[in-house]
């Protein structure tokens, strides 16, 4: 973790991930650095220093090719090569955290071939170039499969909504078949599970199974009341997945109920518990580190019900809250946020590469907090709403 600088939110440590995203945003924009810095809540000189540091890191080392200092040049070249290989391995490590390792290696080569070259990357990662080129040639088929799954998921949602949200996968599958769509039932089950589309079930009053004590001990402190009297009284969070080049990128969020502000987030290629812990920790940093007593509300996802997440909440003084199992309405505020994100930024079929996806999502998250007008806030942006609320409170 690197030292942060003074911001409008107080002194805290800026994560390396945030700094990299901020530099990428500056490079892809024609707007002044000072304007972008204001939107990010970062000192403009600090942001410029990050950009200069990134430029220095990318600047190729000067090679002294002369007979007099040939040995020195060779040594410098060797050191540069070692540094480059270390950088490649550092970047590659993020791709090996989840899923099929072979696919992860191919994905890394595809995303970084322009910077390091296919031959070098394949040699370092121990894969064949012919295998990589075969994998890349199959990319259109993978993209087509993702697009087909997106279209089918929309049809499933339509059938599910028409049933009054009562149909489970067997009846949804039967309805699709009756409508002339030949689709495998297991595929329907998978998509309903991934999209959290759950039917309404009649439950017996006499239960034959024992609920997980860790989950049953977490009450619903909101009961679908998504209002709060001030900031940092109640937060909500959830996870969504975004299609990226034949695989998924996952986004975990923490949203302040009072201002609808995204106070914390984390993006990764996995859904392990550290994803939601990182998002919660980011929210705590943004709020200055003192959030004892705030309620964090989520669904019954395995990550939020884990012991590791419970320990993180306890360490920060956060009170946990969970809605009913299988009820999206019990976390409607988080669901609405994801719907806006996907509607406004997700391209048809997803993004081609991870870097492109991260930049697009990060750009939208900044826009959402700083400029996007919210109907529930009198058409102010979340950050502007918080500023006005603070001014009114000070004047009272």
C-alpha positions in Angstrom: 0.0 0.0 0.0 1.4 3.4 -0.9 1.1 6.6 1.0 -1.8 8.8 0.1 -2.1 12.5 0.0 -4.4 15.1 1.4 -7.9 15.1 -0.2 -11.2 16.8 0.6 -12.2 13.7 2.5 -9.2 13.8 4.8 -5.8 12.1 4.8 -5.9 8.4 3.8 -4.0 6.0 1.6 -4.8 5.9 -2.0 -4.8 2.2 -3.2 -2.5 1.5 -6.2 -5.6 0.3 -8.1 -7.3 3.7 -7.7 -4.1 5.6 -8.8 -3.8 3.4 -11.9 -7.5 3.9 -12.8 -7.1 7.7 -12.3 -4.1 7.9 -14.6 -5.9 5.9 -17.2 -8.9 8.3 -17.0 -6.6 11.3 -17.5 -4.9 9.7 -20.5 -8.2 8.8 -22.2 -9.8 12.2 -21.6 -9.4 15.6 -23.3 -10.5 17.5 -20.2 -8.1 19.4 -18.1 -6.3 17.5 -15.3 -7.5 20.0 -12.8 -11.2 19.3 -13.7 -10.7 15.5 -13.5 -8.8 15.9 -10.1 -11.8 17.8 -8.7 -14.2 15.1 -9.8 -12.0 12.4 -8.2 -11.6 14.5 -5.0 -7.8 14.5 -5.4 -5.4 17.4 -5.4 -4.5 18.4 -9.0 -0.8 18.4 -8.3 -1.1 15.0 -6.8 -2.9 13.7 -9.9 -0.2 15.3 -12.1 2.5 13.6 -10.1 0.8 10.2 -10.6 0.7 10.8 -14.4 4.4 11.9 -14.5 5.4 8.8 -12.4 3.5 6.5 -14.8 5.2 8.2 -17.8 8.6 7.7 -16.2 7.9 4.1 -15.5 6.9 3.5 -19.1 9.8 5.4 -20.6 12.3 2.9 -22.2 15.7 2.9 -20.7 18.3 4.5 -22.8 20.7 2.0 -24.2 24.3 3.0 -24.6 25.5 1.1 -27.7 29.1 1.9 -28.2 32.3 -0.1 -28.2 33.6 1.8 -25.2 30.7 1.0 -22.9 29.4 -2.2 -24.6 29.7 -4.2 -21.4 27.8 -1.5 -19.4 25.2 -1.4 -22.0 24.8 -5.2 -21.9 24.4 -5.1 -18.2 21.8 -2.4 -18.4 20.0 -4.4 -21.0 20.0 -7.5 -18.8 18.7 -5.5 -15.8 16.0 -3.9 -18.0 15.0 -7.4 -19.2 14.8 -8.6 -15.7 12.7 -5.7 -14.6 10.4 -6.2 -17.6 10.0 -9.8 -16.8 9.2 -9.0 -13.2 6.6 -6.5 -14.3 5.1 -9.1 -16.7 4.9 -11.7 -13.9 3.4 -9.1 -11.5 0.7 -8.3 -14.0 0.1 -11.9 -14.9 -0.4 -12.9 -11.3 -3.8 -11.2 -11.2 -5.0 -13.4 -14.0 -4.3 -16.7 -12.2 -6.6 -16.2 -9.2 -9.7 -17.9 -10.5 -11.0 -20.1 -13.3 -9.0 -22.2 -15.7 -5.3 -21.3 -15.6 -4.8 -22.0 -19.3 -7.5 -19.6 -20.3 -6.2 -17.0 -17.8 -2.8 -17.2 -19.4 -4.2 -16.8 -22.9 -6.3 -13.9 -21.7 -3.2 -12.2 -20.3 -1.3 -12.6 -23.5 -4.2 -11.2 -25.5 -4.5 -8.1 -23.2 -0.8 -7.3 -23.1 0.6 -8.5 -26.5 0.7 -4.9 -27.8 3.0 -3.9 -24.9 5.3 -7.0 -24.5 4.9 -9.1 -27.7 3.2 -12.5 -28.1 6.5 -14.4 -28.4 8.0 -13.1 -25.1 4.7 -13.6 -23.2 4.2 -17.1 -24.4 7.8 -18.0 -23.5 7.6 -16.6 -20.0 4.2 -18.2 -19.3 5.1 -21.6 -20.7 2.4 -21.7 -23.4 2.7 -22.4 -27.1 2.1 -19.6 -29.6 0.1 -21.9 -31.8 -2.2 -22.7 -28.8 -2.6 -19.0 -28.1 -3.5 -18.2 -31.8 -6.1 -21.1 -31.8 -7.6 -19.7 -28.6 -7.7 -16.2 -30.1 -9.3 -17.5 -33.3 -12.1 -18.9 -31.2 -12.8 -15.6 -29.5 -15.8 -14.7 -31.8 -17.4 -18.0 -30.9 -17.0 -17.2 -27.2 -18.3 -13.7 -27.6 -21.3 -15.1 -29.5 -22.0 -17.5 -26.7 -21.9 -14.7 -24.1 -24.2 -12.6 -26.3 -26.6 -15.5 -26.7 -26.7 -16.0 -22.9 -27.5 -12.3 -22.4 -30.4 -12.6 -24.9 -31.7 -15.7 -23.3 -31.4 -14.2 -19.8 -33.6 -11.3 -21.0 -36.2 -13.8 -22.2 -36.1 -15.7 -18.9 -36.7 -12.4 -17.1 -39.7 -11.7 -19.3 -41.2 -15.1 -18.6 -40.4 -14.8 -14.9 -42.0 -11.3 -14.6 -45.1 -12.5 -16.5 -45.6 -15.2 -13.9 -45.7 -12.7 -11.1 -42.1 -13.8 -10.3 -43.6 -17.2 -9.2 -42.0 -19.5 -11.8 -38.8 -21.4 -10.9 -36.5 -22.9 -13.6 -38.7 -26.0 -14.4 -41.7 -23.8 -15.3 -39.6 -21.1 -17.0 -38.0 -23.8 -19.1 -41.4 -25.3 -20.0 -42.7 -21.8 -21.0 -39.6 -21.2 -23.2 -40.1 -24.5 -25.0 -43.8 -23.8 -25.5 -42.8 -20.6 -27.1 -40.7 -22.4 -29.7 -37.3 -22.0 -28.1 -35.2 -25.2 -27.9 -33.0 -24.7 -24.9 -31.4 -27.0 -22.4 -32.9 -27.0 -18.9 -29.5 -26.9 -17.2 -28.7 -23.8 -19.2 -31.8 -22.1 -17.9 -31.0 -23.2 -14.4 -27.5 -21.8 -14.7 -28.6 -18.4 -16.1 -31.3 -18.0 -13.4 -28.7 -18.8 -10.8 -26.2 -16.4 -12.2 -28.8 -13.6 -12.6 -30.4 -14.4 -9.2 -33.8 -15.0 -10.7 -35.7 -17.0 -8.1 -39.2 -18.3 -8.1 -41.7 -18.1 -5.3 -41.9 -21.4 -3.3 -44.4 -22.7 -0.8 -42.6 -23.5 2.3 -43.7 -26.1 4.9 -44.1 -24.9 8.4 -42.2 -28.0 9.7 -38.6 -27.7 8.4 -36.5 -30.8 7.9 -33.2 -28.9 7.5 -31.4 -26.6 9.9 -30.5 -23.1 8.6 -26.9 -21.9 8.7 -26.5 -20.3 12.1 -24.1 -17.7 10.7 -26.8 -16.4 8.3 -29.9 -16.8 10.5 -28.2 -14.6 13.1 -28.1 -11.6 10.8 -31.4 -9.6 11.0 -33.0 -7.5 8.4 -32.6 -4.0 9.9 -34.0 -2.2 6.8 -37.2 -4.2 6.0 -37.2 -2.5 2.5 -37.0 1.0 3.9 -34.2 2.5 1.8 -34.2 5.9 3.6 -31.8 7.4 6.1 -31.6 10.6 8.1 -27.9 11.4 7.3 -24.8 10.0 5.7 -23.1 6.9 7.1 -26.2 5.7 8.9 -26.9 2.9 6.4 -25.0 1.4 3.5 -26.1 -1.3 1.0 -23.9 -3.5 -1.1 -24.1 -6.2 -3.7 -22.0 -8.0 -6.4 -22.7 -8.0 -10.2 -20.8 -9.6 -13.1 -19.8 -8.0 -16.4 -18.8 -9.9 -19.6 -15.2 -9.3 -20.7 -13.6 -11.1 -23.6 -15.1 -14.5 -23.0 -14.9 -14.4 -19.2 -16.4 -12.3 -16.3 -15.3 -9.3 -14.3 -17.0 -8.9 -11.0 -17.9 -5.6 -9.3 -18.7 -5.3 -5.6 -20.3 -2.0 -4.3 -21.0 -0.1 -1.1 -23.7 2.6 -1.5 -24.8 5.2 1.1 -28.6 5.0 1.4 -28.9 8.7 2.3 -27.1 10.2 -0.6 -27.0 7.2 -3.0 -23.3 7.8 -3.3 -21.0 5.0 -4.2 -18.6 5.2 -1.2 -16.7 2.0 -2.0 -16.1 -0.5 -4.7 -13.8 -3.3 -5.9 -13.3 -5.0 -9.3 -11.7 -8.4 -9.9 -11.9 -11.6 -12.0 -13.2 -13.6 -9.0 -16.0 -13.6 -6.5 -14.0 -14.6 -3.4 -14.8 -13.1 -0.1 -11.9 -10.6 -0.4 -13.8 -8.8 -3.2 -16.6 -7.7 -0.8 -14.1 -7.1 2.0 -12.0 -4.8 -0.3 -15.1 -2.8 -1.3 -16.1 -2.3 2.4 -12.5 -1.3 3.3 -12.6 1.2 0.4 -15.8 2.8 1.8 -14.3 3.0 5.3 -11.2 4.8 3.8 -13.4 7.3 1.9 -15.4 8.1 5.0 -12.2 8.9 6.9 -11.9 5.6 8.9 -14.5 6.3 11.5 -17.8 4.5 10.6 -18.7 2.7 13.9 -22.4 2.1 14.0 -23.2 2.2 10.3 -25.5 -0.5 9.1 -24.4 -2.5 6.1 -27.3 -4.3 4.3 -26.8 -7.1 1.7 -28.4 -10.2 0.3 -27.6 -13.7 1.5 -24.7 -14.2 -0.9 -22.1 -16.6 0.4 -19.5 -13.8 0.4 -21.6 -11.6 2.7 -22.4 -14.6 5.0 -18.8 -15.6 5.4 -16.9 -15.5 8.6 -14.2 -13.4 7.0 -16.7 -10.7 6.1 -18.2 -10.8 9.5 -14.8 -10.2 11.1 -14.2 -7.3 8.8 -17.5 -5.7 9.8 -16.7 -6.2 13.5 -13.3 -4.6 13.0 -14.8 -1.5 11.5 -17.7 -1.3 13.9 -20.2 -2.0 11.1 -23.6 -3.6 11.9 -24.7 -6.3 9.5 -28.1 -6.6 8.0 -29.5 -9.1 5.4 -32.8 -9.3 3.5 -34.8 -12.4 2.9 -33.3 -15.3 0.9 -34.1 -15.0 -2.8 -35.8 -11.6 -2.7 -34.2 -9.0 -4.9 -36.7 -6.4 -3.5 -34.9 -6.6 -0.1 -31.8 -5.1 -1.8 -33.6 -3.0 -4.4 -31.3 0.0 -4.1 -28.2 -1.9 -5.0 -30.1 -3.7 -7.8 -31.2 -0.4 -9.3 -27.6 0.9 -9.2 -26.4 -2.1 -11.2 -29.3 -1.7 -13.7 -28.3 1.9 -14.4 -24.6 0.9 -14.8 -25.4 -1.9 -17.3 -27.9 0.2 -19.2 -25.6 3.2 -19.6 -22.2 1.7 -20.1 -22.3 -2.0 -20.9 -21.8 -2.6 -24.7 -23.7 -5.4 -26.5 -21.8 -8.6 -25.9 -19.5 -7.1 -23.3 -16.0 -5.6 -23.5 -13.1 -7.1 -25.5 -10.5 -6.8 -22.8 -10.1 -6.3 -19.1 -8.3 -3.0 -19.3 -11.0 -1.5 -21.5 -13.7 -2.8 -19.1 -12.0 -1.4 -16.0 -11.6 2.0 -17.6 -15.2 2.2 -18.8 -16.6 1.1 -15.5 -14.3 3.4 -13.5 -15.2 6.4 -15.8 -18.9 5.7 -15.2 -18.5 5.3 -11.4 -16.9 8.8 -11.3 -19.6 10.2 -13.5 -22.3 8.7 -11.3 -21.0 10.2 -8.1 -20.0 13.6 -9.4 -22.4 14.5 -12.2 -25.2 12.0 -12.8 -28.5 13.6 -11.6 -30.5 11.3 -9.3 -34.3 11.6 -9.3 -34.5 10.6 -5.6 -32.1 13.5 -4.7 -34.0 16.3 -6.4 -31.9 15.7 -9.5 -28.7 16.5 -7.8 -25.6 14.2 -8.1 -24.8 12.2 -4.9 -21.7 14.3 -4.1 -23.5 17.6 -4.7 -26.4 16.3 -2.5 -24.0 15.5 0.3 -22.3 18.9 0.0 -25.7 20.8 0.2 -26.8 18.7 3.1 -23.6 19.4 5.0 -24.1 23.2 4.3 -27.7 23.1 5.5 -26.7 21.2 8.7 -23.9 23.7 9.4 -26.3 26.6 9.0 -29.0 25.1 11.2 
